Amino acid sequence: MATLYDLSERYQNILDIAEMLDEEQLQEALSEIDDAIENKADGYAKVIQELHGKVDVLKKEEKRLSDRRKSIENNAKRIKESLQDQMLLLDKRKFKTDLFSFNIQKNPPSLNVLDDSFIPKRFFEEQQPKLDSRGLLNALKSGEEIKGVEVKQSESLRIR
């Protein structure tokens, strides 16, 4: 596969095997590279960019396949509905062929809520309170003191 960057052999090897290695194996392969930090950083950045490119391609393919699956599911549903409509029109609710049996039957009862304001409270499930993390963080940032929480500041590498 063509890469955007010209990678030295050792970094190309990392790129080639990165998909197949677990975390420990990847760390071991990376530790075997003996370069100055600047060269290592450039090599790592190139590999990272290539891997992000692969991720983008995979995401697009996942979406394409998902869209295709949904289209096929919808077509199967439409065909089934069309057959049911024709059977009802002909008042032929049950019959067999050499390959299949066809039968229109009632589904299990389901609920259709028109207005939940009339429903007694006993039919509502209590919900656990949900923490508003963003609101809590904003309160702490604005100087409010709240026991049991603290603002933490982490670091991460940015490559431009």
Residue frames as qw, qx, qy, qz and C-alpha x, y, z in Angstrom:
[[0.000, 0.890, 0.456, 0.000, 0.00, 0.00, 0.00],
 [0.383, 0.526, -0.035, 0.759, 1.33, 3.44, -0.90],
 [0.413, -0.640, -0.427, 0.488, 2.03, 5.79, 1.96],
 [0.108, 0.981, 0.135, 0.084, 1.89, 9.55, 2.09],
 [0.239, -0.875, 0.418, 0.053, 5.36, 9.74, 3.62],
 [0.698, 0.439, -0.550, 0.135, 8.65, 8.18, 2.66],
 [0.731, -0.615, 0.220, -0.197, 9.30, 6.00, 5.70],
 [0.084, 0.575, -0.813, 0.034, 12.62, 4.41, 6.58],
 [0.564, 0.027, -0.808, -0.170, 12.56, 0.63, 6.70],
 [0.196, -0.109, -0.825, 0.519, 12.20, 0.35, 10.48],
 [0.316, 0.231, 0.327, -0.860, 9.23, 2.75, 10.59],
 [0.588, 0.157, -0.496, -0.619, 7.65, 1.11, 7.55],
 [0.408, -0.028, -0.907, 0.101, 7.91, -2.20, 9.44],
 [0.075, 0.202, 0.644, -0.734, 6.12, -0.65, 12.43],
 [0.486, 0.239, -0.072, -0.837, 3.38, 0.64, 10.12],
 [0.544, 0.137, -0.729, -0.391, 3.05, -2.75, 8.42],
 [0.446, -0.138, -0.865, 0.181, 2.67, -4.70, 11.67],
 [0.137, -0.124, 0.401, -0.897, 0.90, -2.09, 13.85],
 [0.674, -0.115, -0.200, -0.702, -2.54, -3.50, 13.02],
 [0.817, -0.025, -0.568, -0.094, -1.61, -7.02, 14.09],
 [0.417, 0.169, -0.663, 0.598, 0.24, -6.37, 17.34],
 [0.475, -0.749, -0.462, 0.027, -1.15, -6.14, 20.82],
 [0.151, -0.972, 0.091, -0.155, -0.04, -3.29, 23.09],
 [0.691, -0.582, 0.375, 0.208, 2.88, -5.18, 24.60],
 [0.765, 0.194, 0.421, 0.447, 4.22, -6.36, 21.24],
 [0.316, 0.863, 0.160, 0.359, 3.93, -2.87, 19.81],
 [0.358, -0.908, 0.216, -0.014, 5.85, -1.38, 22.75],
 [0.779, -0.306, 0.435, 0.332, 8.56, -3.99, 22.27],
 [0.644, 0.491, 0.360, 0.464, 8.86, -3.22, 18.54],
 [0.075, 0.958, 0.044, 0.273, 9.01, 0.52, 19.25],
 [0.559, -0.776, 0.270, 0.115, 11.69, 0.09, 21.92],
 [0.822, -0.007, 0.375, 0.427, 13.95, -1.61, 19.38],
 [0.434, 0.786, 0.150, 0.413, 14.19, 1.60, 17.34],
 [0.584, -0.524, -0.059, 0.617, 17.39, 3.39, 18.35],
 [0.352, 0.629, 0.250, 0.646, 17.20, 6.91, 16.89],
 [0.130, 0.017, -0.280, 0.951, 17.71, 10.42, 18.17],
 [0.176, 0.497, 0.679, -0.510, 14.49, 11.75, 19.71],
 [0.307, 0.541, -0.115, -0.775, 13.93, 14.16, 16.81],
 [0.286, 0.227, -0.802, -0.472, 14.24, 11.39, 14.20],
 [0.033, -0.231, -0.956, 0.178, 12.13, 9.06, 16.31],
 [0.244, 0.510, 0.432, -0.703, 9.46, 11.76, 16.72],
 [0.375, 0.436, -0.392, -0.718, 9.33, 12.36, 12.95],
 [0.236, 0.082, -0.939, -0.238, 9.13, 8.62, 12.28],
 [0.060, 0.347, 0.845, -0.401, 6.41, 8.12, 14.90],
 [0.307, 0.504, 0.172, -0.789, 4.44, 11.11, 13.58],
 [0.359, 0.307, -0.631, -0.616, 4.55, 9.71, 10.04],
 [0.182, -0.108, -0.977, -0.015, 3.35, 6.31, 11.24],
 [0.141, 0.423, 0.635, -0.630, 0.60, 7.95, 13.32],
 [0.368, 0.450, -0.133, -0.803, -0.60, 9.95, 10.31],
 [0.340, 0.161, -0.825, -0.422, -0.64, 6.83, 8.15],
 [0.088, -0.241, -0.936, 0.242, -2.60, 4.91, 10.80],
 [0.253, 0.470, 0.374, -0.758, -5.11, 7.78, 11.10],
 [0.379, 0.342, -0.483, -0.711, -5.50, 7.62, 7.32],
 [0.261, -0.036, -0.953, -0.146, -6.28, 3.90, 7.55],
 [0.067, 0.368, 0.744, -0.553, -8.80, 4.61, 10.31],
 [0.344, 0.437, 0.009, -0.831, -10.55, 7.19, 8.11],
 [0.389, 0.197, -0.737, -0.517, -10.73, 4.71, 5.22],
 [0.173, -0.170, -0.959, 0.144, -12.17, 2.05, 7.54],
 [0.187, 0.407, 0.512, -0.732, -14.78, 4.46, 8.94],
 [0.422, 0.370, -0.284, -0.777, -15.92, 5.36, 5.41],
 [0.372, 0.084, -0.879, -0.287, -16.13, 1.69, 4.50],
 [0.013, -0.258, -0.858, 0.443, -18.09, 0.92, 7.69],
 [0.331, 0.435, 0.232, -0.805, -20.57, 3.68, 6.80],
 [0.425, 0.299, -0.577, -0.630, -20.85, 2.46, 3.21],
 [0.290, -0.047, -0.955, -0.046, -21.51, -1.10, 4.35],
 [0.092, 0.334, 0.695, -0.630, -23.95, 0.07, 7.02],
 [0.407, 0.399, -0.050, -0.820, -25.88, 2.13, 4.45],
 [0.424, 0.191, -0.766, -0.443, -25.93, -0.84, 2.10],
 [0.134, -0.154, -0.946, 0.254, -27.16, -3.17, 4.87],
 [0.243, 0.391, 0.467, -0.755, -29.95, -0.72, 5.79],
 [0.446, 0.343, -0.358, -0.745, -30.99, -0.46, 2.15],
 [0.374, 0.055, -0.902, -0.207, -31.17, -4.24, 1.79],
 [0.014, -0.261, -0.830, 0.493, -33.12, -4.54, 5.08],
 [0.340, 0.402, 0.193, -0.828, -35.59, -1.88, 3.93],
 [0.461, 0.253, -0.596, -0.607, -36.07, -3.59, 0.56],
 [0.251, -0.087, -0.962, 0.057, -36.75, -6.93, 2.26],
 [0.122, 0.353, 0.630, -0.681, -39.27, -5.20, 4.54],
 [0.407, 0.372, -0.137, -0.823, -41.01, -3.52, 1.56],
 [0.410, 0.126, -0.812, -0.396, -41.26, -6.82, -0.31],
 [0.134, -0.209, -0.916, 0.316, -42.73, -8.54, 2.76],
 [0.235, 0.405, 0.386, -0.794, -45.25, -5.72, 3.22],
 [0.421, 0.299, -0.441, -0.734, -46.18, -5.89, -0.46],
 [0.335, -0.033, -0.929, -0.151, -46.81, -9.64, -0.21],
 [0.001, -0.328, -0.771, 0.545, -48.91, -9.15, 2.92],
 [0.327, 0.384, 0.062, -0.861, -50.96, -6.42, 1.22],
 [0.448, 0.188, -0.662, -0.571, -51.61, -8.69, -1.77],
 [0.236, -0.141, -0.954, 0.122, -52.59, -11.60, 0.47],
 [0.126, 0.392, 0.573, -0.709, -55.04, -9.38, 2.39],
 [0.372, 0.340, -0.240, -0.829, -56.45, -7.97, -0.85],
 [0.512, 0.093, -0.757, -0.397, -57.12, -11.50, -2.09],
 [0.723, -0.390, 0.241, -0.517, -58.35, -12.57, 1.37],
 [0.908, 0.133, -0.383, 0.100, -55.85, -15.41, 1.30],
 [0.372, -0.824, 0.333, -0.268, -54.38, -15.35, 4.83],
 [0.571, -0.436, 0.695, -0.002, -52.79, -18.80, 4.80],
 [0.891, 0.420, -0.081, -0.153, -51.33, -21.08, 2.14],
 [0.649, -0.453, 0.534, 0.298, -48.38, -23.35, 1.37],
 [0.613, 0.667, -0.360, -0.224, -46.14, -23.75, -1.62],
 [0.932, 0.121, -0.289, 0.182, -43.51, -26.41, -2.28],
 [0.524, 0.348, -0.389, 0.673, -40.87, -24.24, -0.61],
 [0.022, 0.155, -0.426, 0.891, -42.59, -22.07, 1.98],
 [0.176, -0.631, -0.753, 0.068, -45.62, -21.66, 4.22],
 [0.028, 0.321, 0.029, 0.946, -47.34, -18.25, 4.32],
 [0.364, -0.608, -0.697, 0.110, -49.52, -17.14, 7.19],
 [0.040, -0.541, 0.092, -0.835, -50.77, -13.74, 8.36],
 [0.561, -0.469, -0.651, 0.204, -51.15, -13.89, 12.12],
 [0.275, -0.926, -0.084, -0.244, -51.69, -11.45, 14.95],
 [0.423, 0.441, -0.509, 0.606, -48.64, -10.02, 16.69],
 [0.425, -0.400, -0.650, 0.487, -48.36, -9.89, 20.49],
 [0.100, -0.931, -0.341, -0.087, -50.23, -6.95, 22.03],
 [0.502, 0.106, -0.140, 0.847, -48.18, -3.75, 22.26],
 [0.168, -0.727, -0.427, 0.511, -48.70, -0.40, 23.89],
 [0.285, 0.530, 0.283, 0.747, -49.51, 2.86, 22.14],
 [0.265, -0.546, -0.436, 0.665, -49.27, 5.80, 24.58],
 [0.195, 0.745, 0.423, 0.477, -51.40, 8.70, 23.41],
 [0.114, -0.784, 0.150, -0.591, -51.00, 10.97, 26.48],
 [0.610, -0.017, -0.687, 0.395, -48.87, 9.90, 29.44],
 [0.130, -0.330, 0.338, -0.872, -50.33, 12.58, 31.73],
 [0.762, -0.255, -0.078, -0.590, -53.30, 10.27, 32.47],
 [0.785, 0.076, -0.604, 0.115, -51.14, 7.27, 33.39],
 [0.682, -0.727, -0.030, -0.073, -50.92, 6.55, 37.18],
 [0.025, -0.841, 0.529, -0.111, -47.50, 7.22, 38.74],
 [0.764, -0.325, 0.553, -0.061, -47.07, 3.57, 39.73],
 [0.868, 0.404, 0.256, 0.136, -46.35, 2.73, 36.09],
 [0.335, 0.873, -0.286, 0.209, -43.37, 5.08, 35.92],
 [0.872, -0.121, -0.241, 0.408, -39.95, 3.74, 36.86],
 [0.327, -0.914, 0.116, 0.210, -37.75, 5.80, 39.12],
 [0.721, 0.574, -0.167, 0.350, -34.48, 6.84, 37.53],
 [0.693, -0.388, -0.124, 0.595, -31.12, 7.18, 39.19],
 [0.032, 0.951, -0.031, -0.307, -29.87, 10.76, 39.32],
 [0.788, 0.397, 0.111, 0.456, -27.41, 11.50, 36.52],
 [0.465, -0.592, 0.017, 0.658, -24.34, 13.59, 37.25],
 [0.416, 0.900, 0.101, 0.084, -24.02, 16.79, 35.21],
 [0.776, -0.195, 0.074, 0.595, -20.23, 16.58, 34.80],
 [0.365, 0.496, 0.199, 0.763, -20.01, 19.64, 32.58],
 [0.301, -0.831, -0.166, -0.438, -22.01, 21.80, 34.98],
 [0.781, -0.586, -0.038, 0.210, -19.97, 20.51, 37.91],
 [0.696, 0.062, 0.113, 0.706, -16.70, 21.28, 36.12],
 [0.135, 0.667, 0.189, 0.708, -17.91, 24.80, 35.25],
 [0.525, -0.817, -0.135, -0.197, -18.88, 25.42, 38.88],
 [0.803, -0.407, 0.044, 0.434, -15.45, 24.30, 40.08],
 [0.546, 0.320, 0.182, 0.753, -13.71, 26.42, 37.42],
 [0.072, -0.770, -0.177, -0.609, -15.66, 29.47, 38.55],
 [0.071, 0.462, -0.551, 0.692, -14.31, 29.04, 42.07],
 [0.769, -0.381, 0.012, -0.514, -17.11, 27.17, 43.80],
 [0.002, 0.397, -0.890, 0.224, -15.80, 24.62, 46.32],
 [0.875, -0.084, -0.126, -0.461, -17.48, 21.22, 46.25],
 [0.449, -0.468, 0.753, -0.115, -16.27, 18.33, 48.40],
 [0.790, 0.104, 0.602, -0.059, -15.61, 15.00, 46.74],
 [0.714, 0.602, 0.252, 0.253, -14.45, 16.35, 43.39],
 [0.327, -0.676, 0.244, 0.614, -11.48, 18.19, 42.01],
 [0.597, 0.770, -0.117, -0.193, -10.42, 19.59, 38.69],
 [0.743, -0.282, 0.459, 0.397, -7.66, 17.55, 37.09],
 [0.385, 0.823, -0.263, -0.325, -5.46, 18.74, 34.28],
 [0.857, -0.053, 0.442, 0.258, -3.87, 16.11, 32.08],
 [0.054, 0.684, -0.463, -0.561, -1.48, 16.40, 29.17],
 [0.830, 0.286, 0.469, 0.095, -1.36, 14.85, 25.73],
 [0.396, -0.260, 0.491, 0.731, 0.90, 15.12, 22.73],
 [0.514, 0.765, 0.221, -0.320, -0.22, 17.29, 19.82],
 [0.531, -0.109, 0.553, 0.633, 1.44, 16.78, 16.44],
 [0.381, 0.805, 0.175, -0.420, 1.02, 19.51, 13.84]]
